Amino acid sequence: MPRRNPGRERPQRRKQAHHGEPGDAFRCVGCRMDVPMIAPGTAHRNHCPHCLTSLHVDHRIPGDRRAGCRGRMAALSVTVRRDGEWLIIHCCQSCGGLSANRIAGDDNALALLRIAIRPLSDSRLPVSALLAL
């Protein structure tokens, strides 16, 4: 088999998207990692599984990609539904909007736990009252 000249070959470029454009991946605005659009446990990837950062792209319905803001959304907190499913609360750094997003199966568990226990580090919170529950 003849060897190809690597200097003349065109490198295969991965199709890349920015939250909301068709494609198989996007680059995170927080940690700059490449993130696959397919997410286990959810139909619409809406945040980075590494740092949990998102973009303000959905307006009202998950996956609608109709928001005009396009600001960076920081993971602020987590909440839990009655059925035990975790949601990440994101806050838009541009417009201040809040959204609740389902976690995905490949989300960084340590990053999720860090934001879940953040309130416990607040000195105003009576931890002794929580421990008594």
C-alpha positions as CSV (number, residue, x, y, z in Angstrom):
1,M,0.0,0.0,0.0
2,P,1.5,3.4,-0.9
3,R,2.1,5.9,1.9
4,R,0.4,9.2,1.6
5,N,2.3,12.4,2.1
6,P,1.0,13.7,5.4
7,G,1.9,17.3,4.4
8,R,-0.5,17.2,1.4
9,E,-3.4,15.5,3.2
10,R,-6.2,17.6,4.5
11,P,-7.0,16.9,8.1
12,Q,-10.5,15.6,8.8
13,R,-12.3,18.4,10.5
14,R,-15.1,17.6,12.9
15,K,-18.4,19.3,12.3
16,Q,-18.8,21.8,15.1
17,A,-21.9,23.7,16.3
18,H,-22.6,26.4,18.8
19,H,-25.4,25.6,21.2
20,G,-28.4,25.4,18.9
21,E,-26.9,24.9,15.4
22,P,-27.0,21.4,13.9
23,G,-23.9,19.4,14.4
24,D,-22.4,16.6,16.4
25,A,-20.5,18.8,19.0
26,F,-20.0,22.3,20.4
27,R,-17.2,24.0,22.3
28,C,-18.1,25.0,25.9
29,V,-17.9,28.7,26.6
30,G,-16.7,27.9,30.1
31,C,-14.0,25.3,30.0
32,R,-13.5,25.3,26.1
33,M,-13.9,21.5,26.0
34,D,-15.6,19.9,23.0
35,V,-19.0,18.5,24.1
36,P,-21.0,15.9,22.1
37,M,-24.6,17.0,21.3
38,I,-25.8,13.5,22.3
39,A,-26.4,13.3,26.1
40,P,-27.5,10.2,28.0
41,G,-30.7,10.7,29.8
42,T,-31.9,13.8,27.9
43,A,-33.1,14.6,24.4
44,H,-31.5,18.1,24.4
45,R,-27.9,18.7,25.5
46,N,-28.0,22.2,27.1
47,H,-24.9,22.4,29.2
48,C,-21.3,21.2,29.4
49,P,-21.0,17.9,31.3
50,H,-17.5,19.0,32.5
51,C,-18.1,22.4,34.1
52,L,-21.9,22.6,33.8
53,T,-21.8,25.9,32.0
54,S,-24.5,26.6,29.4
55,L,-25.6,29.2,26.9
56,H,-29.0,31.1,27.0
57,V,-30.4,29.5,23.9
58,D,-33.8,28.1,24.8
59,H,-36.8,30.5,25.3
60,R,-39.5,28.5,27.0
61,I,-39.4,24.9,25.7
62,P,-36.2,22.8,26.1
63,G,-34.7,22.5,22.7
64,D,-36.6,25.3,21.0
65,R,-33.3,27.4,20.6
66,R,-35.4,30.6,20.3
67,A,-33.8,32.8,23.0
68,G,-32.2,35.9,21.6
69,C,-29.8,36.5,24.5
70,R,-27.1,33.9,23.9
71,G,-25.4,34.9,27.2
72,R,-23.3,32.6,29.3
73,M,-25.3,30.7,32.0
74,A,-23.5,29.7,35.2
75,A,-24.6,26.7,37.2
76,L,-26.1,28.3,40.3
77,S,-27.7,25.5,42.2
78,V,-29.5,22.1,42.0
79,T,-33.0,21.1,42.8
80,V,-34.6,17.7,43.0
81,R,-38.0,16.8,41.6
82,R,-40.4,14.6,43.6
83,D,-39.4,11.6,41.5
84,G,-35.8,12.1,42.5
85,E,-34.5,13.6,39.2
86,W,-31.9,16.3,39.6
87,L,-32.1,19.7,37.8
88,I,-29.4,22.3,37.5
89,I,-30.5,25.9,38.1
90,H,-28.7,28.1,35.6
91,C,-28.5,31.9,35.8
92,C,-27.7,34.0,32.7
93,Q,-24.8,36.3,33.2
94,S,-26.2,38.7,30.6
95,C,-29.9,39.1,31.3
96,G,-30.2,37.5,34.7
97,G,-32.7,34.9,33.5
98,L,-33.1,31.6,35.3
99,S,-33.7,28.1,33.9
100,A,-33.9,24.6,35.3
101,N,-32.2,21.9,33.2
102,R,-32.2,18.2,33.6
103,I,-28.8,16.7,34.4
104,A,-27.4,14.3,31.9
105,G,-25.9,10.9,32.6
106,D,-22.4,12.0,31.7
107,D,-22.4,15.1,33.9
108,N,-19.4,15.6,36.2
109,A,-20.7,14.2,39.6
110,L,-18.1,16.1,41.6
111,A,-19.2,19.4,39.9
112,L,-22.9,18.6,40.7
113,L,-22.1,17.8,44.3
114,R,-20.0,21.0,44.7
115,I,-23.0,23.2,43.7
116,A,-25.4,21.0,45.7
117,I,-23.4,21.5,49.0
118,R,-22.6,25.2,48.3
119,P,-25.4,26.4,50.7
120,L,-23.8,24.4,53.5
121,S,-20.7,26.6,53.4
122,D,-22.8,29.7,54.0
123,S,-22.2,30.8,57.6
124,R,-25.7,32.3,57.8
125,L,-27.2,28.8,57.4
126,P,-27.9,27.1,60.8
127,V,-26.2,23.7,60.0
128,S,-27.1,22.4,63.4
129,A,-30.8,22.8,62.5
130,L,-30.2,20.7,59.3
131,L,-28.3,18.0,61.2
132,A,-31.3,17.7,63.6
133,L,-33.6,16.8,60.8
